[in-house]
Amino acid sequence: MSIPNSQMELPSVAQHECPECGKRFSGKTKLTIHYRVHTGEKPFMCTECGKSFRQKQHFTEHQSIHTGEKPFMCKECGKSFRQKQSLTEHQSIHTGEKPFMCTECGKSFRKKQHLTEHQFIHTGEKPFMCTECGRSFRQKQQLTEHQLIHTGEKPFMCTECGKSFRKKQQLTEHQLIHTGEKPFMCTECGKSFRQKQVLTEHQLIHTGEKPFMCMECGRSFRVKRILIQHQRLHTGEKPYACTECDKQFNVRSNLLSHQKIHTGVKPFVCMECGKSFSDKSTFQSHQRIHTGEKPFSCTECGKCFTKKTNLNAHYKVHTGEKPFACADCGRCFVLQGSLTKHQRIHLQDQLLCVGNSGNLILQSPTSNTIIPTGEKPFTCTEWGFPNRRFHLLPQNIHTGEEIQSLISPPYSPIPTLPIGHWSCQSYL
């Protein structure tokens, strides 16, 4: 079949059918515009940036990007738009109208495009594939944003601080940091957020809903992101590696906090006592020492805590969850500290180690677990204080072998002293 171009006469049938794909149109002009999808023709080019378009309407709308013109204004809230269609879609926010309904599940949408993208959930179809890595997406926009990972391009730059982003939405959310605006408010408690997604996640606190469950251990989470992080505990995956020391982490935020060890940067300074911190969360926790604030409250018994981690640990008392298991006997505990104390039962013929504060540290021969006991059994009879560095003292401590030969790098040397200079205790 010969393919007509834009200059040739297209078939004049009653329904104006496309000879390429069979799709029908009510008018010849619409068929002509559609046919450019097959030919790739984009006759309308922007002289400002060189971008081309198939339709004159799209070309006209695009030009307003360069002029900054937004001729379509919402009478309800005063917000302006470049496109009439964008205004129409926006107005449905005020009316609450969602005219596009999914016949599969009944969910409704303001935009037809959103319905189309939603329907792929039911079909499982992901028609937009990345040619670079083969990953597929339900939405073309998702593919476009994903491809920027491969190119490294971050086209959306904040004019306030110069930080760049791959997604326009990320830039919009970031800019709220400079304005201080938090437009998404929880109707339950009045707390406000910069991002709608964060508000949605927050609201699950009030409903108690935890829709994301771990198939491995049955634990449930409010946020999918937290579930993914949790699953790495089971798989042992640590995808975030430090380029300085190769230490790996299962959460990106932990890597970022760790990297400040190498830089030595501690940008968060307490105005009350002058102590500095490398990460904001630790700084905020510290400040509560001065204010006495305990913002994390247990919904079961009302007990309050300064740290969220302390609340999470406490909450296991109510749920009965005991996530910390002894590798020697299988007994489970609510707290890591309880497990640590319990493990001393299994310690026989263990290695002894003096910490940097003189604390005794025990090592299990079965689980190879290092356990700080808090005890200080070794006292220097000559210097009058415990050894300042970590040194392992084997069981044959009365051989007369000098302690200096037992020191392993990277610890700095100490004066050579005979083993008999230290008092020894055996722990069961």
Secondary structure as UniProt FT lines:
FT   TURN            6..7
FT   TURN            14..15
FT   TURN            19..21
FT   HELIX           28..39
FT   STRAND          44..45
FT   TURN            47..49
FT   STRAND          52..53
FT   HELIX           56..67
FT   STRAND          72..73
FT   TURN            75..77
FT   STRAND          80..81
FT   HELIX           84..95
FT   STRAND          100..101
FT   TURN            103..105
FT   STRAND          108..109
FT   HELIX           112..123
FT   STRAND          128..129
FT   TURN            131..133
FT   STRAND          136..137
FT   HELIX           140..151
FT   STRAND          156..157
FT   TURN            159..161
FT   STRAND          164..165
FT   HELIX           168..179
FT   STRAND          184..185
FT   TURN            187..189
FT   STRAND          192..193
FT   HELIX           196..207
FT   STRAND          212..213
FT   TURN            215..217
FT   STRAND          220..221
FT   HELIX           224..235
FT   STRAND          240..241
FT   TURN            243..245
FT   STRAND          248..249
FT   HELIX           252..263
FT   STRAND          268..269
FT   TURN            271..273
FT   STRAND          276..277
FT   HELIX           280..291
FT   STRAND          296..297
FT   TURN            299..301
FT   STRAND          304..305
FT   HELIX           308..319
FT   STRAND          324..325
FT   TURN            327..329
FT   STRAND          332..333
FT   HELIX           336..342
FT   HELIX           343..346
FT   STRAND          351..354
FT   TURN            356..357
FT   STRAND          360..363
FT   TURN            365..367
FT   STRAND          370..372
FT   TURN            381..383
FT   STRAND          391..393
FT   TURN            397..398
FT   HELIX           403..406
FT   TURN            409..410
FT   HELIX           419..421
//
